[in-house]
Amino acid sequence: MLADLIQPEQVYVGLWSHAGGAPVHIHFVVQPVTRTLMDSIDDYGPHLQVAMFDAGATPPKGEVERFAERARAALGT
């Protein structure tokens, strides 16, 4: 579904655990990755995610809300 909604080159799926490497709290990440994003960061894979976290890169709130609306419609919820 994510590929249909955004048409990324790749979709990264990862499980992040923090607090000294122990699964105290867990982040399950599903991240669409476009060529534009890879080119803007000048990297890919885990290095892309680290660079984004280091830069504090987040999508604009309105963009996230519009995506959520499209995803809900696609899921029929």
C-alpha positions in Angstrom: 0.0 0.0 0.0 2.8 2.4 0.9 4.3 1.9 -2.5 1.0 2.7 -4.2 0.5 5.9 -2.2 3.9 7.4 -2.5 5.8 5.5 -5.2 9.2 5.5 -3.4 12.2 3.8 -4.8 12.4 1.7 -1.6 10.6 1.2 1.7 12.8 0.7 4.7 11.4 -1.3 7.6 13.3 -1.3 10.9 12.9 -2.0 14.5 14.8 0.4 16.8 15.3 -0.2 20.5 16.8 2.4 22.9 17.9 2.7 26.5 21.3 1.0 26.3 20.2 -1.4 23.6 17.5 -3.0 25.8 14.0 -3.1 24.4 12.7 -0.6 27.0 10.7 1.2 24.4 10.5 0.2 20.7 10.1 2.2 17.5 8.9 0.2 14.5 9.8 2.4 11.5 8.3 2.1 8.0 10.0 4.7 5.9 9.3 5.4 2.2 12.6 6.5 0.6 12.6 8.4 -2.7 15.5 9.2 -4.9 15.0 12.9 -4.0 15.5 12.1 -0.3 18.6 9.9 -1.0 20.1 12.7 -3.1 19.3 15.4 -0.6 21.0 13.5 2.2 23.6 12.1 -0.1 23.3 8.6 1.4 21.0 5.6 1.8 20.2 2.7 4.1 20.9 3.0 7.8 23.2 6.0 7.1 20.3 7.9 5.6 18.2 7.4 8.7 21.1 8.4 11.0 21.7 11.5 9.0 18.0 12.4 9.1 17.9 11.9 12.9 21.1 14.0 13.3 19.6 16.8 11.2 16.3 16.7 13.0 14.6 16.1 9.6 10.9 15.5 9.9 8.1 15.9 7.3 5.8 18.9 7.6 2.8 18.2 9.8 0.4 19.0 6.9 2.1 16.5 4.7 1.8 13.8 7.4 -1.9 14.6 7.9 -2.6 14.4 4.1 -0.8 11.1 3.9 -2.7 9.7 6.8 -6.0 10.7 5.1 -5.0 9.0 1.9 -3.9 5.9 3.8 -7.1 5.7 5.8 -9.1 6.0 2.5 -7.0 3.2 0.9 -7.6 1.0 3.9 -11.2 1.8 4.0 -11.2 3.0 7.6 
